[in-house]
Amino acid sequence: MSEQLVAMVTGAGSGIGLATARRLHRLGMRLVLVDRDPSSVGRLAQRLGAVAVVGDVTDPAVNERAVQAATDRYGRLDLLHANAGRMTSRALAAVDIASMDLDAYRATMGVNVDAVVFGIRAAMPALRGERHAGIVVTASLAGLTPYPPDPIYTMTKHAMVGLVRSLAEPLAACGVTISAVCPGFVDTPLIAEARHEFIAADFPLITAADAAAAVEHAWRAAEPGALWVVQPGREPIAYRPAGVPGPRTGGSTTLPTVQ
Ligand SMILES: NC(=O)c1ccc[n+]([C@@H]2O[C@H](COP(=O)([O-])OP(=O)(O)OC[C@H]3O[C@@H](n4cnc5c(N)ncnc54)[C@H](O)[C@@H]3O)[C@@H](O)[C@H]2O)c1
């Protein structure tokens, strides 16, 4: 890579974000790493010569601070990996909607939905105009298929798919490509408590390194609105949603625009 590109990774202290940070570092990119866990993100930033921003990404100001760090320190931002996230309960444990803990509900909505929107909002002014400008959101296979144990997690990841698909065109018009990776279960601390259950069931897990490779793939492919399914042992596969039936009454199906 001749120019030195700059990436911001949220949730960089662990799992997929950490593996992506390492991968982008190996590509020669400069990094702003964001996480609310100061020790993990601090250690990684020190090792990679990156900037650490410690904070909760559900706070819009934290996202703005991270973008500011990229532009102050490196003069640009080329890639946002909006990745921080959580599940409503331990992996595989069923969430009972009738007795669900409302703090857990809000926490999941906050980081899986609000924080992604705040990250994109903060990053857009800096991304606009860069030649390789991209946003890769970590959605999930649970953004494309039902995941009955955690319907709230599933809802947030479906929301990401809708966000990415809807932003594809307007962001592309500004020179920014947005896409999502949709991994199945990845062997990270997020699912650590259920790891032995996956192993006992001979259920293959994706490595964090392979999920990170998919993030790079999504960014390089630069296909607006693309949804990259990530499964163990496979290259990322573009998921193409089926179209919906149009009206039978004739007329135009092109959405009118308001001036
Ligand atoms: N592990 C999986 O099976 C899997 C599968 C599909 C998608 N995902 C998604 O991948 C993303 C990363 O998950 P992971 O498996 O690497 O999890 P992880 O728990 O290993 O890492 C998540 C990181 O995000 C940070 N974080 C969480 N909430 C935060 C907040 N509000 N502000 C700042 N930092 C915060 C945590 O401190 C942690 O370092 C999530 O969006 C998750 O939903 C994970």
The ligand as an SDF file (V2000), in Angstrom:
LIG
                    3D

 44 48  0  0  0  0  0  0  0  0999 V2000
  -18.4140  -13.8770   18.4090 N   0  0  0  0  0  0  0  0  0  0  0  0
  -19.4200  -14.1900   17.6030 C   0  0  0  0  0  0  0  0  0  0  0  0
  -19.8740  -15.3400   17.5410 O   0  0  0  0  0  0  0  0  0  0  0  0
  -19.9950  -13.1430   16.6840 C   0  0  0  0  0  0  0  0  0  0  0  0
  -20.7140  -13.5620   15.5530 C   0  0  0  0  0  0  0  0  0  0  0  0
  -21.2650  -12.6110   14.7070 C   0  0  0  0  0  0  0  0  0  0  0  0
  -21.1070  -11.2690   14.9800 C   0  0  0  0  0  0  0  0  0  0  0  0
  -20.4170  -10.9020   16.0910 N   0  0  0  0  0  0  0  0  0  0  0  0
  -20.2900   -9.4660   16.3460 C   0  0  0  0  0  0  0  0  0  0  0  0
  -18.9320   -9.1200   16.2960 O   0  0  0  0  0  0  0  0  0  0  0  0
  -18.7270   -7.9430   17.0680 C   0  0  0  0  0  0  0  0  0  0  0  0
  -17.5310   -8.1590   17.9670 C   0  0  0  0  0  0  0  0  0  0  0  0
  -17.8090   -9.2550   18.8080 O   0  0  0  0  0  0  0  0  0  0  0  0
  -16.6780  -10.1820   19.4220 P   0  0  0  0  0  0  0  0  0  0  0  0
  -17.1370  -11.5730   19.2500 O   0  0  0  0  0  0  0  0  0  0  0  0
  -15.3440   -9.7850   18.9370 O   0  0  0  0  0  0  0  0  0  0  0  0
  -16.8940   -9.8200   20.9750 O   0  0  0  0  0  0  0  0  0  0  0  0
  -15.8710   -9.5490   22.1450 P   0  0  0  0  0  0  0  0  0  0  0  0
  -16.7110   -9.5390   23.3610 O   0  0  0  0  0  0  0  0  0  0  0  0
  -14.7200  -10.4680   22.0630 O   0  0  0  0  0  0  0  0  0  0  0  0
  -15.3460   -8.0670   21.8500 O   0  0  0  0  0  0  0  0  0  0  0  0
  -16.1940   -6.9600   21.9150 C   0  0  0  0  0  0  0  0  0  0  0  0
  -15.3650   -5.7350   22.3160 C   0  0  0  0  0  0  0  0  0  0  0  0
  -16.2310   -4.5990   22.2450 O   0  0  0  0  0  0  0  0  0  0  0  0
  -16.0410   -3.8160   23.4110 C   0  0  0  0  0  0  0  0  0  0  0  0
  -17.2790   -3.1230   23.7160 N   0  0  0  0  0  0  0  0  0  0  0  0
  -18.4880   -3.6800   23.9890 C   0  0  0  0  0  0  0  0  0  0  0  0
  -19.3750   -2.7200   24.2400 N   0  0  0  0  0  0  0  0  0  0  0  0
  -18.7240   -1.5340   24.1060 C   0  0  0  0  0  0  0  0  0  0  0  0
  -19.1240   -0.1810   24.2320 C   0  0  0  0  0  0  0  0  0  0  0  0
  -20.3790    0.1430   24.5660 N   0  0  0  0  0  0  0  0  0  0  0  0
  -18.2000    0.7930   24.0260 N   0  0  0  0  0  0  0  0  0  0  0  0
  -16.9380    0.4710   23.7070 C   0  0  0  0  0  0  0  0  0  0  0  0
  -16.4970   -0.8020   23.5760 N   0  0  0  0  0  0  0  0  0  0  0  0
  -17.3880   -1.7920   23.7700 C   0  0  0  0  0  0  0  0  0  0  0  0
  -15.6940   -4.8220   24.5140 C   0  0  0  0  0  0  0  0  0  0  0  0
  -15.0060   -4.1960   25.5990 O   0  0  0  0  0  0  0  0  0  0  0  0
  -14.8240   -5.8080   23.7440 C   0  0  0  0  0  0  0  0  0  0  0  0
  -13.4630   -5.4440   23.7730 O   0  0  0  0  0  0  0  0  0  0  0  0
  -20.0320   -7.6850   17.8140 C   0  0  0  0  0  0  0  0  0  0  0  0
  -20.7610   -6.6860   17.1190 O   0  0  0  0  0  0  0  0  0  0  0  0
  -20.7500   -9.0190   17.7140 C   0  0  0  0  0  0  0  0  0  0  0  0
  -22.1480   -8.8830   17.7800 O   0  0  0  0  0  0  0  0  0  0  0  0
  -19.8350  -11.7930   16.9340 C   0  0  0  0  0  0  0  0  0  0  0  0
  1  2  1  0
  2  3  2  0
  2  4  1  0
  4  5  1  0
  4 44  2  0
  5  6  2  0
  6  7  1  0
  7  8  2  0
  8  9  1  0
  8 44  1  0
  9 10  1  0
  9 42  1  0
 10 11  1  0
 11 12  1  0
 11 40  1  0
 12 13  1  0
 13 14  1  0
 14 15  2  0
 14 16  1  0
 14 17  1  0
 17 18  1  0
 18 19  2  0
 18 20  1  0
 18 21  1  0
 21 22  1  0
 22 23  1  0
 23 24  1  0
 23 38  1  0
 24 25  1  0
 25 26  1  0
 25 36  1  0
 26 27  1  0
 26 35  1  0
 27 28  2  0
 28 29  1  0
 29 30  1  0
 29 35  2  0
 30 31  1  0
 30 32  2  0
 32 33  1  0
 33 34  2  0
 34 35  1  0
 36 37  1  0
 36 38  1  0
 38 39  1  0
 40 41  1  0
 40 42  1  0
 42 43  1  0
M  CHG  2   8   1  16  -1
M  END
$$$$
